[in-house]
Structure formats: C-alpha cells, structure tokens
Amino acid sequence: MTIERLLAMDVGNTHTVLGVFEGERLIASWRLHTSPDRTTDELTAWVSQLFTLAGIETSSVRAVIIACVVPPSLPALASLSEKLFNTAPLVVGPGVKTGVPIKYDDPREVGADRVVNAAGALARHKPPLIIVDFGTAITIDAVNAAGEYVGGAIAPGVRLGLAALFQRAAKLPKVDFSRPPAVIGTNTVHSMQSGAYFGYAALVDGVVERMKRELGGAAAVIATGGEARLVAEASKLIEEVDENLTLEGLRIIYGRNRK
C-alpha cells in the first residue's frame, strides 16, 4: 500500500522548519537557516539528504504546503516542490481556506505564520486564545471567543534584542540567551542575561495580561517558537508550549483545501 505524506514548510526570517506528516502524525521535522539566496539545486540537495537520513522516500510525499514571510525565498521553494516531489505547493495566502476569519484592518498585512498558528491553536483549544510565537520577532496574537483572529502585538525577538546590545553598546559582549543564576546579575554576562530572560518574560506577561482584559478576562495562552520553553519557565501566564504548533496549523489548513 502506498503511503501518502504531506510536507509542511514554515519559512521564517531566521529559520525554516520542515515537517513530514503521515496522516495526523508528524513523523520527522528539521530546522534550517533561512537563506533567500539558496538556489533550487542547493535546496534539493539539502532536503534530499535530510529525507535519506530519516529513511523517508521523497516519492511518498504527495503534497506540499508552505507558509512564508520571506518572499524572496518562495520561488526556489516552489521549484523544489515541483522538482523533488512532483507537485505544486499550496502557499498560504489570499484565497486559501484557513478556517480563521481575519478581523485585522487590512487582512493582507497579517503574516501567514500568525494565521497558521491561530488555525493550529483553534484545532486544540476552545477560544478565546492568545498565541505567543518566539521568532526573529515575538508575535502575540489574539483570537476572540468567536474564533476570529482580531490582531496582536509585535516586539523585537530575544536574540534580536541581545544582538542589538552587542552591536550598539561598545563595552557589552555577545552572550547566549539563557537563564542566569539570579535576577540581580553580579557580572556583565549575567546582567545581560537577566535583562533578556526576565525582561522578555515580563514583556510577554504584561502584554498577555492586557490582551486578556480586552478579550473579556479568560483566554488560554499557548507559546511556540525557539525560545518558548525557556521563557515559559519564568512566565506566569504561558500555560502550554507547543513547538510544532505552526506545522500542525499547516497540516490543518492543507486538509481544508485538499481537493
């Protein structure tokens, strides 16, 4: 019996996450650096090797769905889909059924990843919902009790903030993002880590608390993205961390558009 699989691709500003689904089950996933300069041939070589190492035949993938916030990357990825998997990808955008009504002033301004996250969260949780995505930027998005995406907040991401400190403050070193021994840092590295770690946890909690009030007081809070699990340890309001939320949202959206 032929196994039919779906490849989901979430293309962010810093990382591209790929996931292979067999039905509803995620059987493999990878995280790559996003590089708009990569050619179709380079991407084909990379992805082919990843599939080989995971023991997955590329011929088993019968459909591809892409959410992309880096437009220059899209042509090579679409070409990859046709060359390696012999199928044109479904690209999340206008005209694609997401199951999430958009109540933004201009729906075209909402990043595909934010809509996909909302679709994934709504499949598992009863609204209202608040979704925190830790990427190059931190997005905090709100879904009202009717299941409508109503907007959100955008802040510089954790690593972007630390990089700005290193680049613009002459005497501050480059440091890794991690939890320091205490809030009161006793050296420069721990002081910078404290400001980033506890500062971003407080930023998220502060915005989420205000969003909850605007949504009527009660809302489940789900986090995803690279630093989600670490920041959630210091957050008072993040209730669940789901690293695969965006991939799951892509799977759900593909199902709603499957012919």
N, C-alpha and C positions, 0 to 999 in steps of 0.2 A: 504494500500500500504506500502510495506517495505521500510524504509528509509535506504539508504546505505551511510555510513560515512567513512571518512579517518582519521586515527590518524597519525599525523606527530610528530616526536621526534627529537629535536636538542640537542645533548649531548655535552656540552662544558666542559672545565676544572673545572669551578666553579659551573655552573648551568646547569640543564637540563630543556628545555622548551618543553611542550607538547601542541599540538593544535588539536582540532577536527574540521574537515571541513564537511559541508554538501553542496556538490557541490563546488561552489567557495566561499562560505560564511564560515568564521571562527565563530563557534558558542560557543566555550569555549577554554580557554587556562590556563595553570598553569606553575609556575616556581618552580622547586625543586633544592635542593643542589645535585650536582653530587657526588655520593659515589660508587666507584668501588667495595666496599666490600658488598654492599647490595645483598641479595640473591633474587632468583626469587620469593620466597614466600613473602618476605618483599615488593618487588615492586608490586606484585599482590595485596596485601592488601592496599597499598597506593593508587594505581591507581583505584582500585575498589571503594574505599571510595570517591575519587575525582569525579568519574563518578556519584556515587549515590547523592552526594551533589549538582551536577549540573543538576540532573534529566535526565541523558543520560544513556540509556541502553547499556551495553557493547556489547550486541548481534547485535546492529545496526552498529558497526564498522566492515567493510568487508575487509579493507586493512590497512596496517601499513607501513610507510616509516621512515627510520632512517638515520640521518647524525651524525656521531660520531667521535670525535677527542680524545676520551679516550678509546683505545682498550680494556682494562680490563672490561669495563662496558658492552661491546656489548653482550657477551654470555647470561647474565642474562636478558637483554632487549629482545633479540631474543626469549628466552624461555618464557618471559612474553607475548610476542605477540602470540605465539602458544598456551599458556595455557589459557589466558584470552580472546583472540579474535579469536582463532582457525585459524590463518593464519600465514604463514612465512613472515617476514618483507622484504621489499625491502631496502637494505642497499646501500647508495650512495657510489660508489667506481668504480674501473675499470670495464668496461663492461656495466655500466649503462648509458643510453642516457640522457644527461643533456641539450643538445642544445647549449652548450657553448664550442667552440673549445679552447683547452688549449695550449698556446704558451710558457709555462714555460720550462726551460732547461730539467727538469725531471717532467713530469706531475704527477707522483705518489707522489711527495713531497707536492703538493698543498692540504691543508686541505679541507675536504669535505664541511665544513661550508662556505669557501670562494667561492667555485664553486656554491654552493646553493644560496648564496647571489647574485652572478652575474646573475644567472638564474632568480631570483625574480626581480632584478632591470631591467633587459632587457625586462621583460614582461610589464613593466610600463613606461619605458623611452627609448628614442632613444639614441643610443651610439654616441660618446664616453661617458663613465661613470666612476666616481670614487666612491667607496663604502667604508665607514668608519664604522668599527664594534668595538664597545667598549665592550670588554670582559676581561678575565684574561690578555690577550694580546690585544693591539689595532692593528687591521689589516687595512691597507689602500690599496685597490686593484683597479687596472686599467683595464678597458675594452675599447678596441680601437674602431674606427669608424666602423670596420667590424664586431663588436660584438664578438671579440676574447678576452679571458682572457690573458693578457700579463704579469702579475706579480704584485708586490706591495711592501709594506713595513710593517715590524712588529716591534712594540715597546712594552715595558712593560705597562701593563694596569694601570689605575688610582689607583685602590685600591692596586695593587701590589706595585706600587711606594710608596704610603703612608705607607704601611706595612713595606717596607724595611727601610724607615726613622726611624720608631718607633723601629724596631728591631736592627738597627745597629748604631743609634745615641743615646747615653746613656741618654741625657737630654731632648730628644724630646718626647712628649706624643703621645698617639694614638688618632687620630682625625677623625671625619667623613668628607667625601667628600661633600662639599657644597660651594656655592658662598659666599665669605667673603664680609664685608661691603665696602671694598676698596682694591685697588691693594697694597697699602702700609699698611701692617699689623702693628698694634700698640701693639700686644701681640703675643706670640708664636703660639697659635692656629690659629689666623687669618693669621699669616705669612706663616704657613704651608699650610693652605687652599688656600691662594693666589698663592703660588708657584705651587700647584697642579692644581687648577682651571684655572688660566690664563696661566700657563705654558703648560698644555695639549692642551688648545685651540690654543695657538701659535704653538705648535708642529704640530697639525693637519693641521692648515692653511699653515704652512711652507712647509710641505711635499706635500699637495694638490696643492699648487701653482706651485711647481716644476714639479709635475706629469702633470698638465695641459699643461705646456710648452712642455713636451715630447710627449703629445698626440696631439699637434697641436694647443693648445690655448683655446679650448672650450670643456667643459665637465660638465655634470650635477653631482652634489655632493650629495649623499644620505648617511645618517647616521642611524645606528641601534645599538642595544645593551643597556646594563643597564644604562650607563651614557650619552647616546647620546643626549637626550633632554636638559639636564642641560648644557652640554658643548656647544651645538649648540647656546645657548643664547649668548655666548661670542665669538663664531666663526664668522669670516667674510665671509667664503666660503661655509659652510654647507648650502645647500638650502632646504633640506627636511629631516625630521626624520620619519622613518617607523619602529616602534617597532616590527612589525610582518613580516619583510622582509624575514627572514630565513624560517619561517613557510610557507610563500607564495611560496618561491622558492621550498620548498619540495613538496608542492601541485602540482606545475607546472611540476616538474621532474617526479612525480608519473604518471601524465597524459601522459607524453611522453613514459612511459614504460608500461602502462596498456595493458594487453592482452585482 
